[in-house]
Amino acid sequence: MTKETASLPGPDDERLPIKMLNDRILVSVEGAEGERRSSGGILIPATAQLGKRLTWAIVVAVGPNVRAMEIDDQVLFNPEDRYEVEVRGTDYIILRERDIHAVAAERLEESSTGLYL
């Protein structure tokens, strides 16, 4: 598996190779869409949201022109700027690199500008 390709789960545990093109990123959002947990562990439903809220997702595949992120990085994006796709029963989101607001990964250097959340 290279930087630009990933294997997605398929039926009977077969892996489906997928390659993103250009600056596209395939991400997976864990948990129900819009739901989140407070620091105390309380589940806050999506209907309780008052304003625009960005969402975290895990990068599953990246296109060859993506420079700032790799597979398994966490990315922050606006859930309104996306395209949804279903691959063998699993939902994913396709984004452009420019739609990503922040990247969180162990590999990022301490000296680089990072998240202060």
C-alpha positions in Angstrom: 0.0 0.0 0.0 1.5 3.3 -1.1 0.8 6.9 0.1 -1.8 7.3 -2.6 -3.6 3.9 -2.3 -5.6 2.3 0.5 -7.5 -0.9 1.0 -11.0 -0.6 2.1 -13.0 -3.4 3.7 -15.3 -5.3 1.5 -17.6 -8.3 1.8 -16.2 -11.5 3.2 -13.2 -9.5 4.5 -11.9 -9.0 1.0 -9.9 -5.7 0.6 -10.9 -3.3 -2.1 -8.0 -1.2 -3.4 -8.8 2.5 -4.0 -6.7 5.3 -5.4 -7.7 8.9 -4.9 -7.0 11.4 -7.7 -5.5 14.9 -7.6 -6.0 16.7 -4.3 -8.8 14.5 -3.0 -8.9 13.0 0.4 -11.1 10.1 1.5 -12.0 10.3 5.2 -14.1 8.2 7.7 -16.1 9.9 10.4 -16.3 7.7 13.5 -19.6 7.7 15.5 -22.9 9.1 14.5 -22.9 12.2 12.3 -23.0 15.3 14.5 -23.0 13.5 17.8 -20.2 14.2 20.3 -19.2 13.5 23.9 -18.5 16.1 26.5 -15.3 15.8 28.6 -17.4 14.2 31.3 -18.6 11.5 28.9 -22.1 12.8 28.3 -23.4 12.2 24.8 -24.6 15.4 23.1 -26.9 14.8 20.2 -26.6 16.5 16.8 -29.9 18.4 17.4 -28.3 20.3 20.3 -25.8 22.1 18.0 -26.5 25.8 17.9 -23.9 27.1 15.4 -21.5 25.9 12.8 -19.2 23.2 14.2 -16.2 21.6 12.5 -15.8 17.8 12.5 -12.9 15.5 13.0 -12.3 12.5 10.7 -9.6 9.9 10.0 -7.8 10.0 6.6 -8.3 6.7 4.7 -6.7 7.6 1.3 -5.1 10.6 -0.3 -4.5 11.7 -3.8 -1.0 12.2 -5.3 -1.1 16.0 -5.1 -2.0 16.1 -1.3 1.0 17.5 0.6 0.0 18.1 4.2 -1.6 14.8 5.3 -1.1 11.1 5.2 -3.3 8.0 5.8 -4.4 7.7 9.5 -4.0 11.4 10.2 -6.9 13.1 11.9 -8.3 16.1 10.0 -10.7 18.9 10.9 -13.2 20.0 8.3 -16.6 21.7 7.8 -19.2 19.0 7.4 -21.1 21.2 4.9 -18.2 21.1 2.4 -18.2 17.5 1.4 -19.3 14.7 -0.9 -20.5 11.4 0.6 -19.8 8.0 -1.0 -20.6 4.5 0.0 -18.1 1.7 -0.7 -19.3 -1.8 -0.1 -21.7 -0.7 2.7 -19.4 1.7 4.5 -19.9 5.5 4.3 -17.0 7.8 3.5 -16.5 11.5 2.8 -14.5 12.9 -0.1 -12.8 16.3 0.5 -10.3 18.5 -1.2 -7.1 19.4 0.6 -8.1 23.0 0.7 -11.3 22.1 2.7 -9.2 20.8 5.6 -8.7 23.3 8.5 -6.2 21.4 10.6 -4.3 18.1 10.7 -3.5 16.2 13.9 -0.8 13.4 13.7 2.0 12.0 15.8 4.4 12.6 13.0 4.1 16.4 13.1 7.2 18.1 14.5 7.0 19.9 17.8 8.5 23.1 16.1 5.7 23.3 13.5 2.6 25.3 14.1 0.1 22.8 15.5 -3.2 22.5 17.3 -3.8 24.4 20.4 -7.2 23.0 21.3 
